[in-house]
Amino acid sequence: MNERLFKIGELSKIFHIPVKTLRFYSDAGILMPAYIDPVSGYRYYSVDQFVLIDIIRNSRKMGLSLNEISTFLKDDLQAADIRMLIERQINTMNQKIEECMKIRDSMTAIARSIEETENKPRNKVYKSVEPKQYYLSFPYCSSTPEEQELNFRKVALSSGENSEQVYAIYGTSTLKDEYFHTGSIINPDIRSFITDSDNPNVCIQSEGTYACIVFDDNVYQKEKYYALLAEFLQKEKLEPVEDFVEEWIIPRVQDGMESTLIKLKIQIKD
């Protein structure tokens, strides 16, 4: 054989492809060696196969699977067929780009929400002019943390399986009259805060002055923050005009237990 052959290690260096990957391509049947030494089992490749490697590399960059590459190589495609294949992959990439942009936007939103709380006092009530917020309300009533966790999972899993959001901001409302009369924390819904005001099911949380408290604690400890907020309202002689609202900004695990950064607030009469 007069043709110049290259060992698999040489080919790896030329194309900066790991030997393991070249062996994988061989086992998958898309890049068979030009020659295999029957004694040593060494694999050798020819110069004619260089263009094949280029096609495989570019096809992988376009997002083609190994099965698609195998079909591509075996079907003897014409230039027009390749153009159609490329256009199909462009459409696929555009969809992925759109999904990635939605994920990026949700990450940006959660980062901003965390940043906004960084300049707020922890575990201390303050007054703030809060902007209008849009949300979806899911009528799952909870009277215990366990019920709330189960109801939240129902909402998050049903609405979030096909969502491109990362750590979407959820929350709940708490009936103010029930709390002030009995001290009970009754949550009539689970809320998913959104930016899409055109959603046909959108609800609006009014812009206005709120009494707020930001805390980072376990869900079983939130009663004390309600008490601090209620005490502040009484001391300052502030009249609440809407139910309490909890915004669950970001969860984490601390000392083996759940801890969530939460903004608890209630709109008050100006």
Disulfide bonds with the S-S distance in Angstrom:
none
